[in-house]
Amino acid sequence: MKRIVCLGLLLCLLMPGCADPFKEPVTFYYLRKEFQFGVEDGVIASEAREASGHTDDLSYLIALYLMGPANEQLTSPLPNGTRILTSRVDQIIYLDLSDHAQDLADSDFTLACACLSLTCFGITNAQEVIITCGSRSITMDRDSLSLFDDSAVFDATEETQ
């Protein structure tokens, strides 16, 4: 019986369409529960989710994002109960976070904004994301985010020259 099940699973993987579980995937970015040093996705990692029929609905996708990651190694950067109002003007996305996120430390707020911005860049063609929460505001563009700190490599190269 086990052989038949294994054979069936193998055939399903080999058939076109069976290997990819998502018809219209989107990529969400969350924090790792335990940071990993020296790797590109050591702090912020991606997770693919199904968005079939909603790939152009930013409000829906942000609501789906707020449900949190399915991967147990990832965690949401925002406190439970956080709500986000979304709007878009041309190439700029505006996200207004509810008061639940006001208690985040500055570093945690910046990480949350990075996760949200990367998610927005992945699901839209926006060039800039402006996130506000109470009196705090942060603007991120596609070029302002790097998932890997390679400054030590550049410092070592500069010293040897």
DAWO-V848832 format. One record per residue. N is the residue number from 1. RES is the residue in three letters. D_LAST is the distance of its C-alpha to the last C-alpha in Angstrom with 1 decimal. Layout:
[[N:RES:D_LAST] [N:RES:D_LAST]]
This chain:
[[1:MET:65.6] [2:LYS:62.0] [3:ARG:61.4] [4:ILE:62.9] [5:VAL:60.7] [6:CYS:57.5] [7:LEU:58.6] [8:GLY:59.3] [9:LEU:55.9] [10:LEU:54.2] [11:LEU:56.2] [12:CYS:55.3] [13:LEU:51.6] [14:LEU:52.0] [15:MET:54.1] [16:PRO:52.4] [17:GLY:52.2] [18:CYS:52.7] [19:ALA:49.1] [20:ASP:47.8] [21:PRO:49.6] [22:PHE:48.8] [23:LYS:50.3] [24:GLU:48.3] [25:PRO:45.4] [26:VAL:43.3] [27:THR:40.3] [28:PHE:40.4] [29:TYR:37.6] [30:TYR:38.5] [31:LEU:36.9] [32:ARG:36.6] [33:LYS:39.1] [34:GLU:36.6] [35:PHE:32.9] [36:GLN:30.7] [37:PHE:27.1] [38:GLY:24.2] [39:VAL:26.2] [40:GLU:26.3] [41:ASP:30.0] [42:GLY:29.9] [43:VAL:31.5] [44:ILE:33.0] [45:ALA:34.6] [46:SER:36.7] [47:GLU:40.4] [48:ALA:42.4] [49:ARG:45.9] [50:GLU:48.8] [51:ALA:49.6] [52:SER:52.3] [53:GLY:54.0] [54:HIS:51.9] [55:THR:48.5] [56:ASP:49.1] [57:ASP:50.6] [58:LEU:47.9] [59:SER:50.4] [60:TYR:51.5] [61:LEU:48.0] [62:ILE:47.0] [63:ALA:50.3] [64:LEU:49.4] [65:TYR:46.0] [66:LEU:47.7] [67:MET:49.7] [68:GLY:46.6] [69:PRO:44.8] [70:ALA:46.8] [71:ASN:44.1] [72:GLU:44.8] [73:GLN:41.1] [74:LEU:40.6] [75:THR:42.0] [76:SER:42.7] [77:PRO:40.6] [78:LEU:43.7] [79:PRO:46.8] [80:ASN:50.0] [81:GLY:52.2] [82:THR:49.5] [83:ARG:50.6] [84:ILE:48.6] [85:LEU:50.0] [86:THR:48.2] [87:SER:48.3] [88:ARG:46.5] [89:VAL:46.3] [90:ASP:44.6] [91:GLN:41.1] [92:ILE:41.1] [93:ILE:42.5] [94:TYR:44.0] [95:LEU:44.5] [96:ASP:46.7] [97:LEU:46.7] [98:SER:49.9] [99:ASP:50.2] [100:HIS:49.6] [101:ALA:45.8] [102:GLN:46.0] [103:ASP:45.8] [104:LEU:42.3] [105:ALA:39.7] [106:ASP:37.0] [107:SER:34.4] [108:ASP:37.1] [109:PHE:38.1] [110:THR:34.6] [111:LEU:34.4] [112:ALA:37.9] [113:CYS:36.9] [114:ALA:33.9] [115:CYS:36.3] [116:LEU:38.9] [117:SER:36.5] [118:LEU:35.1] [119:THR:38.7] [120:CYS:39.8] [121:PHE:37.0] [122:GLY:37.9] [123:ILE:41.6] [124:THR:41.6] [125:ASN:39.8] [126:ALA:39.2] [127:GLN:36.0] [128:GLU:36.4] [129:VAL:38.2] [130:ILE:39.6] [131:ILE:40.9] [132:THR:43.3] [133:CYS:45.0] [134:GLY:47.2] [135:SER:45.2] [136:ARG:41.8] [137:SER:40.2] [138:ILE:36.9] [139:THR:35.6] [140:MET:33.3] [141:ASP:32.3] [142:ARG:31.0] [143:ASP:27.4] [144:SER:27.4] [145:LEU:27.7] [146:SER:25.2] [147:LEU:26.6] [148:PHE:23.4] [149:ASP:21.0] [150:ASP:17.5] [151:SER:15.8] [152:ALA:14.7] [153:VAL:12.9] [154:PHE:11.0] [155:ASP:10.3] [156:ALA:9.0] [157:THR:6.6] [158:GLU:5.5] [159:GLU:5.6] [160:THR:3.8] [161:GLN:0.0]]
